[in-house]
Amino acid sequence: MLVGEKLAIVCERLLERYGVPDRPTGSPLEVLVRTVLSQNTNDRNRDRAYEALRRRFPRWEMLLAAPEEEIARCLRPGGLNHQKARRLKEIVKRVWRRWGQGEMEGICKLGRREALSFLLDLPGVGPKTAYCVLAFGCDVDLFPVDTHILRIAKRLGLLDERVTAEEAHRIFAPLVPPGRARDLHLLLIRYGREVCRARGPLCHRCLFPELCLYGPRDG
Ligand code: SF4
């Protein structure tokens, strides 16, 4: 079976099991900041850090004038707060330089290649974050690949073991069922947290046992 056909089966079964997921929304800059803050932490701590940041700096330009230490204090719940503070400040500075004040909406009007090139040049921004910004901040049908998705894809034989997350974005782009890229992204993350976990996957609940090269096994 071809990878595209397997992906279509995976998508169909996940939709059947969980329904269409709610897509996170926000301006491109909000999505960018949230995604940077989500690195190395869980959703709850990311949200706590984001809320603390916006309470202290309700306008992005306030962040430009603030000492890094003060930004880092807000980001404490999400960990790596000094590194994230440094990156955020630089990101907002570059966004400001390119688009002036606002929420970086201009990026949605760029061609995909130019938009990705701007985002990937920002500190701490890799393909997953860049794709998330366009997918959820600009409403583009794109498939960001995170660690859950990479792991499941390898277990299901959709990707070779040696493929990196970066390469996976290019490989999957033409194969994901059209119009379903964001849903598949969200559903696979949920599936990776609840069932096909990194350690101790719950294989008795697997939706695709016949496709798996790794299991089935139970943790
Ligand atoms: S059988 Fe287990 S390891 Fe394989 S895809 Fe299903 S949950 Fe994941």
Boltz pocket constraint, residues with backbone or C-beta under 6 A from the ligand:
constraints:
  - pocket:
      binder: B
      contacts: [[A, 152], [A, 155], [A, 156], [A, 195], [A, 196], [A, 197], [A, 201], [A, 202], [A, 203], [A, 205], [A, 206], [A, 207], [A, 208], [A, 209], [A, 212], [A, 213], [A, 214], [A, 215], [A, 216], [A, 217]]
      max_distance: 6.0
